[in-house]
């Protein structure tokens, strides 16, 4: 099956510029062109676009997605090679969650220090944030 860039974008529910951006980044191969010069995409391009979109949804960066896509074409690549990258992503996400929890606790302490009806000049949040970094 062949698709124009517009039809591919419609099916994948993305902007045409997103497809062109992925092509420039090397995540999608340059499509063939028909006699009229229009880009023609096949079902493999659609599958690769779905791969990119799904990989983004689970937290992979475009650089990491490129690495994953390159694994598909390297001879002797094993599922373990992909799993290792997924496990690295899990560890990265766990670090981010820990950092977000630390930030949440700090903000919670700040908001508890707030005297809601005090004038802004007496706002403990502003005063604390104006001090040497904690």
N, CA and C of each residue as an Amber inpcrd file, in Angstrom:
protein
   402
   0.8390000  -1.1740000   0.0000000   0.0000000   0.0000000   0.0000000
   0.8870000   1.2420000   0.0000000   0.5110000   2.2670000  -0.7300000
   1.2920000   3.4970000  -0.8400000   0.4940000   4.6690000  -0.2740000
   1.2170000   5.5590000   0.4060000   0.5880000   6.7210000   1.0330000
   1.3200000   7.9890000   0.6260000   0.5700000   9.0600000   0.4980000
   1.1940000  10.3740000   0.3930000   1.5760000  10.8010000   1.8100000
   2.3680000  11.8480000   1.9280000   2.7580000  12.3200000   3.2510000
   1.5220000  12.7630000   4.0390000   0.5630000  13.3560000   3.3530000
  -0.6620000  13.7880000   4.0130000  -1.4650000  12.6240000   4.5600000
  -1.5680000  11.5670000   3.7670000  -2.3170000  10.3770000   4.2010000
  -1.5850000   9.6790000   5.3380000  -0.2560000   9.5860000   5.2580000
   0.5280000   8.9820000   6.3280000   0.3310000   9.7660000   7.6270000
   0.3750000  11.0760000   7.5230000   0.1760000  11.9290000   8.7050000
  -1.2240000  11.7330000   9.2700000  -2.2010000  11.6490000   8.4090000
  -3.5850000  11.4570000   8.8530000  -3.7560000  10.1210000   9.5730000
  -3.2270000   9.0620000   8.9990000  -3.3610000   7.7270000   9.5930000
  -2.6720000   7.6760000  10.9560000  -1.4680000   8.2470000  11.0340000
  -0.6940000   8.2070000  12.2860000  -1.1050000   9.3070000  13.2630000
  -1.9700000  10.1950000  12.8160000  -2.4530000  11.3060000  13.6420000
  -1.3140000  12.2050000  14.1130000  -0.4740000  12.5890000  13.1360000
   0.6070000  13.5340000  13.3970000   0.5830000  14.6070000  12.3220000
   1.3470000  15.6490000  12.5560000   1.4870000  16.7270000  11.5970000
   2.4350000  16.2950000  10.4740000   2.2260000  16.7950000   9.2850000
   3.1200000  16.5010000   8.1610000   4.5460000  16.9060000   8.5060000
   4.6980000  18.0430000   9.1760000   6.0370000  18.5160000   9.5460000
   6.7300000  17.5510000  10.5060000   5.9570000  16.8270000  11.3040000
   6.5400000  15.8270000  12.2020000   7.2140000  14.7320000  11.3770000
   6.5530000  14.2970000  10.3390000   7.1100000  13.2620000   9.4670000
   8.3820000  13.7740000   8.8120000   8.3390000  14.9770000   8.3070000
   9.5300000  15.5420000   7.6530000  10.6740000  15.7110000   8.6560000
  10.3280000  16.0940000   9.8760000  11.3450000  16.2350000  10.9260000
  12.0090000  14.8910000  11.2120000  11.2180000  13.8390000  11.3380000
  11.7780000  12.5080000  11.5810000  12.6540000  12.0570000  10.4070000
  12.2840000  12.4450000   9.2100000  13.1250000  12.1330000   8.0500000
  14.4660000  12.8610000   8.1570000  14.4170000  14.1540000   8.4990000
  15.6640000  14.9180000   8.6320000  16.5490000  14.3490000   9.7260000
  15.9420000  13.8430000  10.7930000  16.7000000  13.2460000  11.9080000
  17.1960000  11.8420000  11.5900000  16.7680000  11.2950000  10.4550000
  17.2030000   9.9610000  10.0550000  16.4040000   8.8450000  10.7040000
  15.2880000   9.1820000  11.3360000  14.4550000   8.1580000  11.9720000
  13.5300000   7.4800000  10.9690000  13.1540000   8.2030000   9.9600000
  12.3640000   7.6450000   8.8580000  13.2150000   7.7450000   7.5990000
  13.2430000   6.6990000   6.8060000  14.0390000   6.7780000   5.5730000
  13.4070000   7.7430000   4.5710000  14.2460000   8.2960000   3.7270000
  13.7580000   9.1610000   2.6600000  12.8200000   8.3320000   1.7760000
  11.5960000   8.7950000   1.5580000  10.6510000   7.9920000   0.7720000
  10.9750000   8.0350000  -0.7190000  10.4570000   7.0390000  -1.4000000
  10.5650000   7.0330000  -2.8610000   9.6390000   8.1160000  -3.3890000
   9.8620000   8.4780000  -4.6270000   8.9950000   9.4760000  -5.2660000
   8.3480000   8.8560000  -6.5030000   7.1050000   9.2580000  -6.7300000
   6.4310000   8.7590000  -7.9240000   6.8360000   9.6120000  -9.1330000
   6.2630000   9.3350000 -10.2900000   6.6190000  10.0440000 -11.5230000
   6.3740000  11.5420000 -11.4260000   5.4050000  11.9260000 -10.6050000
   5.0820000  13.3420000 -10.4410000   5.9860000  14.0270000  -9.4210000
   6.8380000  13.2590000  -8.7820000   7.7550000  13.8260000  -7.8010000
   7.2270000  13.8160000  -6.3740000   6.0070000  13.3110000  -6.1790000
   5.4390000  13.2530000  -4.8330000   6.0710000  12.1190000  -4.0260000
   6.2660000  12.3830000  -2.7590000   6.7880000  11.3520000  -1.8720000
   5.7460000  10.2480000  -1.7020000   6.2070000   9.0240000  -1.7390000
   5.3200000   7.8770000  -1.5920000   5.8570000   7.0020000  -0.4600000
   5.0230000   6.8060000   0.5360000   5.3950000   6.0100000   1.7090000
   4.7000000   4.6580000   1.6340000   5.3790000   3.6440000   2.1730000
   4.7830000   2.3070000   2.1860000   4.3920000   1.9300000   3.6150000
   3.8660000   0.7280000   3.7600000   3.4110000   0.2840000   5.0830000
   4.5690000   0.1660000   6.0680000   5.7790000  -0.1000000   5.5820000
   6.9500000  -0.1570000   6.4690000   7.2140000   1.2160000   7.0850000
   7.0360000   2.2800000   6.3040000   7.2080000   3.6310000   6.8380000
   6.1650000   3.9080000   7.9240000   4.9420000   3.4500000   7.6960000
   3.8930000   3.6110000   8.7040000   4.2640000   2.8510000   9.9780000
   4.7400000   1.6240000   9.8270000   5.1500000   0.8410000  11.0010000
   6.2930000   1.5150000  11.7490000   7.2360000   2.0600000  11.0050000
   8.3710000   2.7420000  11.6390000   7.9010000   4.0140000  12.3370000
   6.9520000   4.7070000  11.7480000   6.3870000   5.9040000  12.3820000
   5.6590000   5.5170000  13.6680000   4.8910000   4.4490000  13.6320000
   4.2350000   3.9560000  14.8540000   5.2730000   3.6070000  15.9220000
   6.3600000   2.9770000  15.5010000   7.4340000   2.6270000  16.4370000
   7.9540000   3.8970000  17.1190000   8.2390000   4.9170000  16.3430000
   8.7580000   6.1760000  16.8890000   7.7670000   6.7800000  17.8770000
   6.5220000   6.8520000  17.4930000   5.5000000   7.4620000  18.3430000
   5.3120000   6.6760000  19.6390000   5.2770000   5.3570000  19.5430000
   5.1110000   4.5300000  20.7430000   6.3380000   4.5990000  21.6420000
   7.5250000   4.6100000  21.0470000   8.7490000   4.7040000  21.8370000
   8.8000000   6.0440000  22.5800000   8.3380000   7.1040000  21.9330000
   8.2770000   8.4150000  22.6100000   7.3250000   8.3570000  23.7960000
   6.1930000   7.6840000  23.6290000   5.1930000   7.6010000  24.6950000
   5.7130000   6.8910000  25.9310000   6.6580000   5.9660000  25.7640000
   7.2170000   5.2690000  26.9290000   8.5200000   5.9110000  27.3990000
   8.8220000   7.0950000  26.8810000   9.9110000   7.8800000  27.4400000
  11.2250000   7.9010000  26.6960000  11.3430000   7.2070000  25.5820000
  12.5990000   7.2390000  24.8530000  12.7590000   8.5680000  24.1250000
  13.9720000   9.1040000  24.1530000  14.2810000  10.3290000  23.4160000
  14.4550000   9.9690000  21.9390000  14.4750000  10.9810000  21.0880000
  14.6680000  10.7080000  19.6640000  16.0390000  10.0820000  19.4100000
  17.0530000  10.4820000  20.1580000  18.3820000   9.8660000  20.0210000
  18.3090000   8.3840000  20.3690000  17.6320000   8.0730000  21.4690000
  17.4950000   6.6830000  21.8890000  16.6590000   5.8810000  20.8930000
  15.6490000   6.5110000  20.3350000  14.8230000   5.8350000  19.3300000
  15.6740000   5.5030000  18.1080000  16.5250000   6.4240000  17.7170000
  17.4350000   6.1580000  16.6100000  18.3270000   4.9610000  16.8950000
  18.8150000   4.8680000  18.1400000  19.6470000   3.7200000  18.5240000
  18.8470000   2.4210000  18.4510000  17.6130000   2.4630000  18.9380000
  16.7690000   1.2700000  18.8750000  16.5080000   0.8540000  17.4320000
  16.2150000   1.8360000  16.5840000  15.9670000   1.5310000  15.1760000
  17.2100000   0.9570000  14.5100000  18.3770000   1.4420000  14.9000000
  19.6040000   0.9270000  14.2850000  19.8550000  -0.5250000  14.6940000
  19.3740000  -0.9080000  15.8690000  19.5430000  -2.2960000  16.3050000
  18.8160000  -3.2700000  15.3730000  17.7190000  -2.7930000  14.7790000
  16.9450000  -3.6580000  13.8880000  17.7390000  -4.1090000  12.6680000
  18.7180000  -3.3150000  12.2750000  19.4370000  -3.6260000  11.0370000
  20.8430000  -4.1560000  11.2820000  21.2670000  -4.2370000  12.5380000
  22.5970000  -4.7650000  12.8470000  22.5050000  -6.2860000  12.9490000
  23.2900000  -6.9810000  12.1400000  23.2680000  -8.4520000  12.2080000
  23.6480000  -8.9280000  13.6160000  23.0860000 -10.0200000  14.0180000
  23.3630000 -10.6600000  15.3150000  22.8400000  -9.8770000  16.5220000
  22.0340000  -8.8490000  16.3000000  21.4200000  -8.1500000  17.4250000
  20.4080000  -9.0780000  18.0660000  20.4080000  -9.1010000  19.3700000
  19.5020000  -9.9620000  20.1210000  18.4790000  -9.1100000  20.8580000
  17.4140000  -9.7310000  21.2530000  16.3880000  -9.0620000  22.0470000
  17.0030000  -8.4880000  23.3290000  17.9920000  -9.1710000  23.8640000
  18.6740000  -8.7000000  25.0700000  19.2500000  -7.3070000  24.8660000
  19.7450000  -7.0070000  23.6690000  20.3100000  -5.6910000  23.3820000
  19.2500000  -4.6000000  23.5120000  18.0520000  -4.9140000  23.0890000
  16.9420000  -3.9620000  23.2120000  16.5000000  -3.8760000  24.6700000
  16.4180000  -5.0200000  25.3230000  16.0000000  -5.0640000  26.7330000
  16.9390000  -4.2430000  27.6130000  18.2330000  -4.3120000  27.3520000
  19.2060000  -3.5370000  28.1290000  18.8900000  -2.0450000  28.0380000
  18.5590000  -1.5840000  26.8680000  18.2250000  -0.1650000  26.6970000
  16.9260000   0.1870000  27.4180000  15.9670000  -0.7240000  27.3870000
  14.7070000  -0.4880000  28.1030000  14.9500000  -0.4480000  29.6130000
  15.8230000  -1.3220000  30.1000000  16.1370000  -1.3230000  31.5300000
  16.8900000  -0.0510000  31.9340000  17.7550000   0.4510000  31.0590000
  18.4300000   1.7280000  31.3180000  17.4070000   2.8510000  31.4110000
  16.4030000   2.8110000  30.5420000  15.3500000   3.8350000  30.5580000
  14.5640000   3.7490000  31.8580000  14.2920000   2.5470000  32.3340000
  13.5810000   2.3780000  33.6100000  14.3810000   3.0060000  34.7400000
  15.6970000   2.7550000  34.7680000  16.5410000   3.3450000  35.8220000
  16.5450000   4.8740000  35.7320000  16.5800000   5.4040000  34.5270000
  16.5340000   6.8570000  34.3370000  15.2070000   7.4220000  34.8470000
  14.1280000   6.7500000  34.5390000  12.8050000   7.1890000  34.9960000
  12.7280000   7.1290000  36.5160000  13.2710000   6.0700000  37.1110000
  13.2850000   5.9670000  38.5800000  14.0610000   7.1220000  39.2050000
  15.1850000   7.5190000  38.5860000  15.9520000   8.6690000  39.0940000
  15.1240000   9.9410000  38.9990000  14.4210000  10.1130000  37.8880000
  13.5820000  11.3090000  37.7130000  12.4440000  11.3280000  38.7250000
  11.8490000  10.1760000  38.9770000  10.7660000  10.0910000  39.9590000
  11.2890000  10.4750000  41.3350000  12.4630000   9.9680000  41.6960000
  13.0550000  10.3000000  42.9950000  13.3050000  11.8010000  43.0930000
  13.8110000  12.4040000  42.0250000  14.0630000  13.8470000  42.0190000
  12.7460000  14.6260000  42.1300000  11.7290000  14.1960000  41.4130000
  10.4250000  14.8640000  41.4960000   9.8300000  14.7350000  42.8930000
  10.0190000  13.6060000  43.5480000   9.5310000  13.4380000  44.9200000
  10.2680000  14.3830000  45.8640000  11.5870000  14.5450000  45.6590000
  12.3580000  15.4770000  46.4830000  11.8410000  16.8990000  46.2850000
  11.5940000  17.2690000  45.0460000  11.0610000  18.6010000  44.7380000
   9.6870000  18.7750000  45.3810000   8.8630000  17.7430000  45.2970000
   7.5080000  17.8000000  45.8850000   7.5800000  18.0290000  47.3830000
   8.4840000  17.3130000  48.0690000   8.6270000  17.4920000  49.5220000
   9.0720000  18.9160000  49.8500000  10.0140000  19.4520000  49.0640000
  10.4910000  20.8200000  49.2980000   9.3620000  21.8220000  49.0980000
   8.5890000  21.6550000  48.0480000   7.4640000  22.5700000  47.8100000
   6.3960000  22.4330000  48.8860000   6.2010000  21.2180000  49.3660000
   5.2360000  21.0010000  50.4350000   5.6670000  21.7650000  51.6900000
   6.9700000  21.6960000  52.0350000   7.4730000  22.4440000  53.1900000
   7.2880000  23.9450000  52.9900000   7.5540000  24.4110000  51.7670000
   7.3870000  25.8410000  51.4880000   5.9350000  26.2780000  51.6670000
   5.0110000  25.5060000  51.1260000   3.6060000  25.9220000  51.2070000
   3.0830000  25.8470000  52.6310000   3.6050000  24.9300000  53.4460000
   3.1940000  24.8740000  54.8510000   3.7170000  26.0740000  55.6310000
   4.8060000  26.6790000  55.1630000   5.3670000  27.8690000  55.8250000
   4.5880000  29.1260000  55.4730000   3.7210000  29.0360000  54.4930000
   2.9780000  30.2010000  54.0120000   1.8580000  30.5820000  54.9720000
   1.8240000  31.8640000  55.3250000   0.6960000  32.4190000  56.0740000
  -0.1880000  33.0850000  55.0270000  -1.2570000  32.4300000  54.6790000
  -2.0620000  32.7860000  53.5190000  -2.4710000  34.2460000  53.4380000
  -2.8440000  34.8330000  54.5260000  -3.3620000  36.2040000  54.4780000
  -2.3210000  37.2600000  54.7810000  -1.0620000  36.8590000  54.9290000
  -0.0080000  37.8300000  55.2060000   0.2730000  38.6380000  53.9470000
   0.7340000  39.8860000  54.1270000   1.1270000  40.6800000  52.9510000
   2.2890000  40.0080000  52.2300000   2.4050000  40.2380000  50.9440000
   3.4200000  39.5710000  50.1420000   4.8310000  39.8600000  50.6670000
   5.0290000  41.0310000  51.2890000   6.3520000  41.3560000  51.8420000
   6.7490000  40.3750000  52.9420000   5.7640000  39.7320000  53.5460000
   6.0190000  38.7780000  54.6250000   5.8810000  37.3240000  54.1610000
   5.7590000  37.1340000  52.8730000   5.5460000  35.7880000  52.3280000
   6.7700000  34.9190000  52.5740000   6.5830000  33.8650000  53.3400000
   7.6870000  32.9580000  53.6740000   8.2190000  32.2390000  52.4310000
   7.3650000  31.9450000  51.4900000   7.8220000  31.2680000  50.2770000
   8.8210000  32.1600000  49.5420000   8.4660000  33.4200000  49.3520000
   9.3600000  34.3520000  48.6720000  10.6300000  34.5510000  49.4700000
  10.4950000  34.6820000  50.7900000  11.6780000  34.8740000  51.6340000
  12.6310000  33.6720000  51.5490000  12.0940000  32.4840000  51.6460000
  12.9340000  31.2820000  51.6120000  13.6020000  31.1250000  50.2480000
  12.8400000  31.3540000  49.1730000  13.4050000  31.2130000  47.8330000
  14.4460000  32.2930000  47.5330000  14.3790000  33.4080000  48.2690000
  15.3280000  34.5010000  48.0720000  16.6490000  34.2910000  48.8080000
  16.7260000  33.2770000  49.6580000  17.9300000  32.9870000  50.4150000
  18.9170000  32.1520000  49.6110000  20.0500000  31.8740000  50.2320000
  21.0490000  30.9930000  49.6350000  20.3770000  29.6590000  49.2950000
  20.7200000  29.0880000  48.1360000  20.0630000  27.8180000  47.7430000
  20.1790000  26.7490000  48.8150000  19.0710000  26.0410000  48.9610000
  19.0390000  24.9710000  49.9720000  19.3000000  23.6340000  49.3530000
